[in-house]
């Protein structure tokens, strides 16, 4: 609706009291929205919706991605000691030197990166704040930003709030790969950024070296900055290997690398994130961070610093234990007739409803499953803005065995009820 014109009786700055001018101005705005439509028009997130239903109905929650394990006790004990006996006032804006040094050392030891902790590392209050700092600190109005779907739900509103224009590239199951043709269609003379989540939530994909080299080629050729959400970099299974895009030829000066202690250590509520980038980029990133949260609790920073320097056993055993949980869930679901897609990293695996003999779309099935069978999951279509894939459901396997077993049983019930409710001609061929 077009807002009404402002009603001026006389020149607002030449006659009338200040109060009269304010009333006239308010009358002119009374039918206009008072909030930024980028955020005011956002629906409730699918994670909040499904987790809310799980709480309300007492359902098993395989939807939201948090582990049942409390995280490494030694690191939690360090945080508790730092609260009681350490420094609890404002730490340096860019983060505790000991944590910035530990981050640089960790990436050097695990990924072969040579980073200067003093000029290239910034500590943030979680990876979502790091993403916000990258978008707000680097994007200018009108810049095109290439984003891959399915997409973590915070990316698009934050890109738009910074004035960016998302250009969506849709990935398809079961392999979720991008191609040269897809990148050629997405990159234009107005493209300034690309956002890559690797390992990728919700697909569980760890992008192979060939795909990353292709993306690096396009970034260099088009003079693009890559914003790399790599929070799952330690949660990789089997023969899969995480390769940071910043390590590819030509990418050292044009990549923002984002990490997360919460994902590394299974402490998702701690919200301690890392930004790594060349000094010129870090200058802008740190200035944006300065006016978002300014800093991050020093006790948690101190504990994470200690963890990065002393958690070799955790980093070896955590992926092995999660892979065992993944296999428990995958094998159980396959025995119940579900088609399970490969999962090389993250806390998530996906099932293909159509290939599992379920005629419902993913959202309808997830609502049916939580209400009728008592198990919550995430419809992957909710993570597409356009042309969604509608037959894939995401499940979190970072749970205790009893939770996974209950989830398998209830998903089997949901599948059976859905198949009984569907007309015979609508059922896929799978038994």
VENZIZI-V502346 format. One record per backbone hydrogen bond with DSSP energy under -1.0 kcal/mol. CO is the residue of the C=O (numbers start at 1). NH is the residue of the N-H. Records with the same first field share a line. If there is no record, write none. Layout:
CO->NH ; NH
This chain:
11->14 ; 15
17->21
18->22
19->23
20->24
21->25
22->26
23->27
24->28
29->32
36->39 ; 40
37->41
39->42
45->49
46->50
47->51
48->52
49->53
50->54
51->55
52->56
53->57
54->59
60->376
62->396
64->66
72->76
73->77
74->78
75->79
76->80
77->81
78->82
79->83
80->84
81->85
82->86
92->95
94->123
96->100
97->101
98->102
99->103
100->104
101->105
102->106
103->107
104->108
105->109
106->110
107->111 ; 113
116->120
120->277
122->275
124->126 ; 273
126->130
127->131
128->132
129->133
130->134
131->135
132->136
133->137
134->138
135->139
140->143
143->165
144->192 ; 193
145->167
146->195
147->169
149->171
152->155
154->158
155->159
156->160
157->161
158->162
159->164
160->163
163->142
165->145
167->147
169->149
172->176
179->183
180->184
181->185
182->186
183->187
188->191
190->144
192->225
193->146
194->227
196->229
200->204
204->344 ; 345
205->200
208->212
209->213
210->214
211->215
212->216
213->217
214->218
215->219
216->220
217->221
218->222
219->224
225->194
226->256
227->196
228->230 ; 258
229->198
230->233
232->235
234->236
235->346
237->240
244->247
245->248
248->251
254->226
256->228
257->276
258->230
259->274
260->264
261->265
262->267
267->270
272->261
273->124
274->259
275->122
276->257
278->282
279->283
281->285
282->286
283->287
284->288
285->289
286->290
289->292 ; 293 ; 294
293->295
297->301
298->302
299->303
300->304
301->305
302->306
303->307
304->308
305->309
307->311
311->315
312->316
313->317
314->318
317->321
318->322
319->323
320->324
321->325
322->326
323->327
324->328
325->329
326->330
327->331
328->332
329->333
330->334
331->335
333->338
334->337
339->352
344->237
347->397
349->395
350->341
351->393
353->358
354->357
361->365
362->366
363->367
364->368
365->369
366->370
367->371
368->372
369->373 ; 375
374->60
376->62
378->394
379->382
380->383
381->384
383->151
390->362
391->353
392->380
393->351
394->378
395->349
397->399
398->68
400->404
401->405
402->406
403->407
404->408
405->409
406->410
407->411
408->412
409->413
410->414
411->415
412->416
413->417
414->418
415->419
416->420
417->421
418->422
423->426
